[in-house]
Amino acid sequence: MSRVSDRLDLALVVRLRRVVAGELATESELRSLADGADGLLRSTEAQLHAAEARLTNLNADRASPLVEIAAEVRRVEALSRRRNEARRLLEGLERRTRELRTAWLKHDADAGSPFDPRASS
C-alpha cells in the first residue's frame, strides 16, 4: 500500500472516530464517511484474505523460512485488528447517523411548518 493511501486511510479513521465519539457531521459528510468506511473495510478484508492465503502457502511448503512465516503472521494479526476497528467504526457511524437524523427530524418537527398559521403566533 502506498504512503498516500495510508495517509488517506488515517485521515478517514480519525474523522470516523471523532464523529462516532459525538462530533457533528452533515448528512453529506455522513454518507461520504459511510462510503469511505465501507471501502476501508472491504479493502482490508481483501488484504487479510490475501495474507491468509500467503500464510497457508508458506505453511504448506516445508522449505519456507521461519522469518517469512513470522512476518506474514504479524501481517495477518495487524490486518485483523484493522478490520475489527473498521467494523466497529462502521457500526458506530451507523448508530451516530441514526442519532443525528433523529435529532434533525425532531428539530424540524418542533420548529413546525412555515405555512402553518399556528407557527407564527
Rosetta blueprint (number, residue, H / E / L):
1 M L
2 S L
3 R H
4 V H
5 S H
6 D H
7 R H
8 L H
9 D H
10 L H
11 A H
12 L H
13 V H
14 V H
15 R H
16 L H
17 R H
18 R H
19 V H
20 V H
21 A H
22 G L
23 E L
24 L L
25 A L
26 T L
27 E H
28 S H
29 E H
30 L H
31 R H
32 S H
33 L H
34 A H
35 D H
36 G H
37 A H
38 D H
39 G H
40 L H
41 L H
42 R H
43 S H
44 T H
45 E H
46 A H
47 Q H
48 L H
49 H H
50 A H
51 A H
52 E H
53 A H
54 R H
55 L H
56 T H
57 N H
58 L H
59 N H
60 A H
61 D L
62 R L
63 A L
64 S L
65 P L
66 L H
67 V H
68 E H
69 I H
70 A H
71 A H
72 E H
73 V H
74 R H
75 R H
76 V H
77 E H
78 A H
79 L H
80 S H
81 R H
82 R H
83 R H
84 N H
85 E H
86 A H
87 R H
88 R H
89 L H
90 L H
91 E H
92 G H
93 L H
94 E H
95 R H
96 R H
97 T H
98 R H
99 E H
100 L H
101 R H
102 T H
103 A H
104 W H
105 L H
106 K H
107 H H
108 D H
109 A H
110 D H
111 A H
112 G L
113 S L
114 P L
115 F L
116 D L
117 P H
118 R H
119 A H
120 S H
121 S L
